[in-house]
């Protein structure tokens, strides 16, 4: 199949769509990616891209078409809006023109946010008479309301109408969590085209690696807790630091290691200093995906958190699948689906979103666990991931859906 991927985010930004493109190419498909200039999560275009843009026009035999977009900047609401709008306009106008001599069988849209990423795909669908498959990672308008970006009920209603416009023009809608069904169905007339399609972990997390990160191994007598990923509002770092304060006050032998970057990084640096947590919380910065298995292997426990929100409770953070595949025990401070799968897998201890006291209590419990007990939790995690989030099984299912969408579209066109 000739597949057009429409995504605002792509390599060297770290998103699951990167791995999906690699796997589709390995399975014999021709993949073209329509994306913007990399600027997530830092908010500025990556320096390495600025120095040599042409080096980023090919990825694992995928042709990558880069479009001009306004960078996210400091992540303020106004700058994010312009970032979102700039991609829609650029992909709809310049993108559609750049693609004019190429033929495709299907369009696949990846949406961690914003939902507007699908608008260019709908335009291209209308021009080319080809189906659109939309992978929903983030529910709109619920997310906008939950994080306080949009408070006006009237504006939320208008956004809901836009979401309905988008969903009803897609041929297939995939939700990353089973709990997404109702949220999608609310804006979709044809419920039959909604399917469950979760994230998976990249294959590198299945490989055995040496645990050798000196900044972590230096604390051999402490429980080493690692958080990896975006450092933003959604991850509720105020609550994480409150749990760290309890660990400090009770003199619990545990350390937090934060690997990643994002809009709250500078805030955390200041808060760690203000709360005198320098001996308990260590910021290790942003590292490439290829380095993460070694970080995971060096840690004892992996941490997943999301702030309290109805829409976040329906979400399984993508890091959970990576954590499980790596075979490590997991601590959560998140409500709903994310904690549910950890509990179901019997691979860690869970706390609800914002429950920093519960997180601190679970950390204390884990400091008393034997190495054998922790290994059992890690083993349970890997077994569950293999059963529920196996990449090959999921992508094979996706290919079947692609074939069905293309055939149904051909019948409708005729």
Protein Blocks (a to p, Z undefined) as FASTA:
>chain_A
ZZddddfbdcfbdcfklmmmmmmmmnopacdddddddfbfnlpacfklmmmmmlmmcgeh
iacdddddddekjopaklmmmmmmmmmmmmmmmmmmmmmmpccfbdcdddfbpfklmmmm
mmmmmmnopacddddfbdcfklmmmnomamcfklmmmmmmmmmmmmmmcfbdcdfbfklm
mmmmmmcmblmlpccddddddfklmpccddddfklmmmmmbccdddedjddfknommlmm
mmmmmmmmnopacddddedddjklmmmmmmmmmnopmlmbccebjadfklmmmmmmmpmb
dcddddddfklmmpccfklmmmmmnopacddddehjllmmmmmnopaccddehilmlmmm
mmmmmmmpcfklmmmmmmmmmmmmmmmmgfklmmmmmmmmmmmmmmmmmmmmZZ
